[in-house]
């Protein structure tokens, strides 16, 4: 057993994202990366030379997908759990991205970055508030699914402090919390909000939303047409496949 495997008693799976561009070891007993982090990474309007903070980096999926898609950008992953931070660093090395993706052990409520120090912030926070959830016994499932001391309001406020003027804060979340997300974003500023619904199949209600807030932007709220993940028969739609496998950007 390697030292890395020794941190995760239930073992690790070896997975690939973006058609193999990203190598991602994941704890078998914890939160499992699906499409949400990949969609979020595709929605960040990053360019070469820019720096992005990935809040709640976990095993590193968002930051690694972003670095693989945008050559020349730098990512700072912030992860509270020590074992996940170690795993994310190992995944960056395995993906050949360690030079541009660094992982810092830190809580989302107190990020160790200066105000207005990054160009963009990405976050895939826990989806369930602690007051309204069945708490998993497994620690890694719990921290990935249930908000801790840092609430969603704390995550958004901390991200807003970190991002520079003209930069963006982007998150993926449950569609049934969209009203709360919009309200929290409006506490930061009145305009500059963009929303993309994500539908499992055409004709179904959206289960996820991608939300972007641009700092110092007064434009009205924009609701995009959205993304349908699956076509008839269960296969990914052409639009989803381009994002999930071919590393295409997701326009917002």
GIHU-V64319 format. One record per backbone hydrogen bond with DSSP energy under -1.0 kcal/mol. NH is the residue of the N-H (numbers start at 1). CO is the residue of the C=O. Records with the same first field share a line. If there is no record, write none. Layout:
NH = CO ; CO
This chain:
6 = 2
7 = 4
8 = 5
11 = 8
13 = 26
15 = 24
17 = 22
21 = 18
22 = 17
24 = 15
26 = 13
28 = 11
30 = 27
39 = 35
40 = 36
41 = 37
42 = 38
46 = 44
49 = 72
50 = 47
52 = 74
53 = 120
54 = 76
55 = 122
56 = 78
57 = 78
60 = 57
64 = 60
65 = 61
66 = 62
67 = 63
68 = 64
69 = 65
70 = 66
73 = 70
74 = 50
75 = 100
76 = 52
77 = 102
78 = 54
79 = 104
85 = 81
86 = 82
87 = 83
88 = 84
89 = 85
90 = 86
91 = 87
92 = 88
93 = 89
94 = 90
95 = 91
96 = 93
97 = 92
100 = 97
101 = 97
102 = 75
104 = 77
110 = 107
113 = 111
116 = 161
117 = 114 ; 162
118 = 162
119 = 51
120 = 51
121 = 168
122 = 53
123 = 170
128 = 145
132 = 129
142 = 138
143 = 139
145 = 141
146 = 142
147 = 128
155 = 151
156 = 152
157 = 153
158 = 154
159 = 155
160 = 156
161 = 157
162 = 158
163 = 159
164 = 118
166 = 215
167 = 164
168 = 119
169 = 213
170 = 121
171 = 211
172 = 123
173 = 209
175 = 207
177 = 174
178 = 175
181 = 177
182 = 178
183 = 179
184 = 180
185 = 181
186 = 182
188 = 185
189 = 185
192 = 219
194 = 212
195 = 222
196 = 210
198 = 208
199 = 227
204 = 201
207 = 198
208 = 198
209 = 173
210 = 196
211 = 171
212 = 194
213 = 169
214 = 192
215 = 167
217 = 214
222 = 193
224 = 195
227 = 197
229 = 199
230 = 200
231 = 235
234 = 231
237 = 229
241 = 237
242 = 238
243 = 239
244 = 240
245 = 241
246 = 241
248 = 242
250 = 42
